[in-house]
Amino acid sequence: VVCDLRGFGTSEGTGTMLSKQEGEDYHDLIEWAGTQPWSNGKVGLLGVSYLALSQYRAAAEQPPHLAAICPWEGFSDVYRDFAKPGGVRERGFFAMWGKITNKSGRTTEDLYAQALSRPELDDWWKLRMPELSRINVPMLVCGSFSDHLLHTRGSFEAFRRVSSKQKWIWTHRGGKWCVFYGDEAKATQLRFFEHFLAGADNGWDQVPPVRIAIHETSGA
């Protein structure tokens, strides 16, 4: 199932990005999917970037039919991970992304303009951060070492802070999209979901919780 956010694409209404409302909408979608005649009642979430970070919002709402999530590189703290990494204002990608979302969707606010007017961490920022401690479903999170100042810190923080008893982190040093669609990553994702959504006895429960990518070079 692929859906558009409220206010974007073919979805109706006006949305508020990174909001609790967005998580509630996602909750309702999960519950719809989990009760369809073609469903076994177990729903999994998979996606990169916004399709990853939105999973945190959805999982924090604890929809009963959500069985597993795989946020493949997505920040979890919009202030520390995206807007002001290391305390320095991000003026490149955030500005471009803000213009694109303003043009392509119907939203209640200009996210980048709000960010510029709020240099310090206040309640507005906090309302746009998911409650990671409320996430308790099995999680496979990808933490890339090549996507610094966007998704790296947030992915590791999600692994550290969620309440899930069954959680794994898979790291890499390659390009975000080419790794996601690569054979190794797809095989890992499929094995994870087959175990938690289809009950496959495929040894996933014996997989170490942390996978670290180590690259070596040879020569002088």
N, C-alpha and C positions, 0 to 999 in steps of 0.2 A: 504494500500500500504506500503510495506517495501522495502527499497532500501539500497544498499551499497554506502558508500562514494566513491568519485573518488579515484581510486588507491587501493581500498580495495575489498575483496570478488570477486564478478563477475563483478564489474565495471571496465571499461577500464581507461587508462590514468594514470597520476601521480598527486597526490593531495597535498595540503598544509593544514594541520590541523589547525582548529580555524581561518581560513582565510576568507576574504571577498569572495573569489572565492567559498568557500564552501557554503556560504549563497546564492550566485547567482545560484549555482547548485540546491540548495534546492528550490529556487524561481521557477526555470524552472520545477522542478518535481511537485510542487504545481499547477502551471498553466496547466501542462499536465493533472494531475488528475482532475482538476476542469472543464475540457472541454471534458471529455470522455462521451460517450453516457450513461454509467451507473451512472454518477455523477449528483447530483442536483445543481452543481456549487458552493457548499460551502465545503471547505476543513478544517479539524481540525487536529492538531498535538498533539501527546501524546507520552511520553517516559520518561525514567529515566536516570540520569547521562549524558553521551554524547548525548543520544537521547533527553535529556532535554535542555542542553546548546546550542545544535545546532539549537534549535527552535528560540532562541533569534536572531541568525544571519539571519535566514530565515525571521522572522517577521519584522526585521529591513529593509529588502529589500522591504517590503510592496507589496507582490504579490496580485493582485486584487481578486483572488479566495480564499484567506485565510480568514476564518471566525472566528476562535478561536484557542487558543493554551493552552496546559496544560503541562508545563515543570515541571515534578514531581521530584524535587530535581536535580538541576544542577547549578554549579557555573556560575557566570556571569562576573567575573574579574579573569582571569587566574593568574595574578600576586599576588593580595591580597588574593584571596580565595584558591589558589592551590599551587603556587610555593613558596610563602613567606608569609604564614598566620602569622599575628602578627609581621611581619618583620623577621621571622626566616625561613631559607631555609628548605623546605620539602625534606627529603632525602630517604623516604621510598617508599610510593606508587607511587610517581612521577617517581622515577628511574625504578621501575618495569614496570609501564605503558609505559614509554618511550621505554624500550627494547621490549615489546610486540608489540607496534605499528610499530617499525622499522622492526621487523621480519615478521609481518603479512601483511604489506602494502607497497605500492610504494609511497614514499613521497619526497618532495623537500628538506627536512631538518630533522636533528635529533633534535626533540623538546627539549629533556632533555639536550642535549649537549649545545644547544643555551641558555637554562635557566641557566646552570652553568656558562656560559661565560658572562651573563648579570645580575649582582647582583642588579642593580638599574633599576627603572622604566624608560625605554627609548621608542623610537618610535617603536621598534620591538615589545615590549609588547603591546603597545597601538593599533597596527594594529591587534592584536589578541583578542581585546575586542569588543563586539557588541555595537552598538549605541542604548542603551536601550530607550532613549527618542524618537526614531523613531518608536517604537512599539505602535500601536494604536488599535489593535484588542482586543476583550474580552480575558481575561487571568485568568486561575485558576492555581496558582502556589503552589507547596507543599514545605513547609519549615520544615525540620526535625531538632529536637533538639538532635538527636542521631548520626548525621553525621558531627560533628564539624571538622574543618580544611579541609573540602572538599566542601560540597554543602550548608551548613547552611547559612553562611553570604551572599553568592551570591543570594540565593533564596529570602531572605528578601530584599536585595538591589534591585533586579529586581522588586519586588512588589512596592517598594517605588519610583523607578525612571521611570518606563514605563509611557507612556502618555495615556494609555488606560483609558477611562472613566469607563469602566466596568471591574473590576479586583477583584479577591478574593485570599486569602492565607489560606491554610489548613495545620495545623501543627500536628505533632505526635511525640511520643517518642519511637516508636518501631523500628524494623529492616527495612531497606530501602526496600528490595525486598518483604518481607513477608507482609508488609503493603500495598505496591502497588498492589499486587495481592489479597489482602484481600477483603472480601465482602463489607465492609463499604466504602473503597476507590473506588472500582469498581462502586458501586452504585452512589457515588458522581460524578465520572468522566462521567458516562453515563448520569446522569441528566443534567450536564453542557453541554455536547455535543448535547443531544436531544433538548435542548432549543435553542442553537445558530446555529446548523446545520440543524435541522429538524423543527424548529419553534414551538416546543412543549410548550403548556401553562401549565408548571409543577411547577410553583411557584419559579423557580430559581431566578428570578429578585427580590425576597423578601429575599433571603438568605443573612445574614450578611456578610460583606466583609472580616472579620477576624474570623477564627476558631482557638482557642487556646486549646491545649490539656493540661489538668490539671490532675495530678495523685496524689491521696491521699493514705496514709498508715495509718493503725490503730495499736493499741497496744503500749506497752511501748518501 
